[in-house]
Amino acid sequence: MIYKLKYLPLLLVLMNLSSANVEWPEWRGPNGLGHSDAENLPTTWNESKNVTWKTSIPGKGHSTPVIQGNQIWLTSAFETPEDPSKIRDRLKSNTGSQPLNLLSHVSLHAICVDRNSGKILHNIPLLEVEKPQWVHKLNSYASPTPVLDSGRLYCHFGAFGTACLDTASARVTWRNQKHKVMHENGPGSSPVLHENHLILHMDGSDKQYVLALDKHTGETAWQTTRSGRLNNNPQLKKAYGTPLLLEMNGKTTVVSTGADWLYGYDPSNGKELWKIHYGILGFSNVSRPVAGNGMLFFSTCFMKANILAMKYEGLEKPELKWKFTKGAPKMPSPILVGNELYYVTDNGIANCLDARTGEAIWRERVGGEYSASPIYADGKLYFPSQYGTTLVLKPGRTYKKLAENKLDGRHMASFAPVNGTLFIRSDKALYRVDGS
């Protein structure tokens, strides 16, 4: 009896952590569509208003915080510069055809922050990478958002590897660094979880495939090569999209944006169910599809981005319903609210389209540069910009700005809303912003 009582507090903690509801489990929330049922969220804030705490986050990363109970998890990268003499040697031999990697080492970490106090509880090394590939100036080595599920945190860093962490003990349970591609601009695709499979996009300039890892062991469960014919230029073959799990006619389907093609896969075995060509060149895909009312909406991304709307309800294979060619986002994802599709372009033009027809309802130049994806919660749309400002709009068929808020640093990560609170990661810190 004494032995059991001694470990009772620890057992209670573990039970509470495993049973606590995962409020924001992955990028763009519980269904991946950017929606939250959180209420009483703040509309206005700044560095001195409605900020409950602000915590500097070590390292660099653009991943969105994921939240369960009192734990807020995010990923970060710690970079070790190359020796200056070695950089000089590389400069002499560099042909100018590729960016020059100036790092000798990157350590990829999971960081846990206390929800109530903002104190950093854990800073856990997950993976070590020697002489890593370069990343784009708008990217980081820790851009993919992890997935949080039943006391496990699944952290993906593209070609640099994937790791699983037990959130109660803060111990790494498995690692997998077997799968490699040449990203060209660094990792960007976030993982999704379906039953026992962690599903990943691996779309490099050299190889393009989708795979699933066993969530318990990290071993490869299936791997499927992209079958769509691509441009001969390797730079036009890469993609950074995140898959969307969608119920299509009673069957869960992995909806997957690769270069030039939209794919559907069976999540249990990776079988390709269908594929649809964009009809134009579309690569370096960053934004994530959204769905609703039997329709699927996504941006073709680079070169000239279009919005494509596909009807899937009652069909074996989605069919193009409409397309919008007068300006679409390349990096921020769209968001669907009712019968309206909202988005902001990378260069700061907010748009509202009729989701049923593709008709432009309103278009407003709001300024700034955008890469993070918006959220919809508490009857408001939140659009964070690279300048550290957040545009808050009221959804509707007329443009209505509720507020424009400013924090220090840049917003490269999407927001994580829970009841009464927005968790906002800038390139400098993590904020808890509460409603008033």
Buried (B, 14 or more C-beta within 10 A) or exposed (E): EEEEEEEEEEEEEBEEBBEBEBBBBBBBBEBBBBBBEBEEBBBBBEEEEBBEBBBEBEBBBBBBBBBBBBBBBBBBBBBEEBEEEEBEEEEEEEEEEEBEBBBBBBBBBBBBBBBEEBEBBBBBEBBBBEEBBBBBEBBBBBBBBBBBBBBBBBBBBBBBBBBBBBBBEBEBBBBBBEBBBBBBBBBBBBBBBBEBBBBBBBBBBEBBBBBBBBBEEBEEBBBBEBEBEBEEEEEBBBBBBBBBBBEBEEEEBBBBBBBBBBBBBBBBEBEBBBBBEBEBBBBBBBBBBBBBEBBBBBBBBBEEBBBBBBBBEEEEEBEEBBBBEEBBBBBBBBBBBEBBBBBBBBBBBBBBBBBBEBEEBBBBEBBBBBBBBBBBBBEBBBBBBBBBBBBBBEBBEEBEEBBBBEBEBBBBBBBBBBBBBBBBBBBBBBBBBBBE
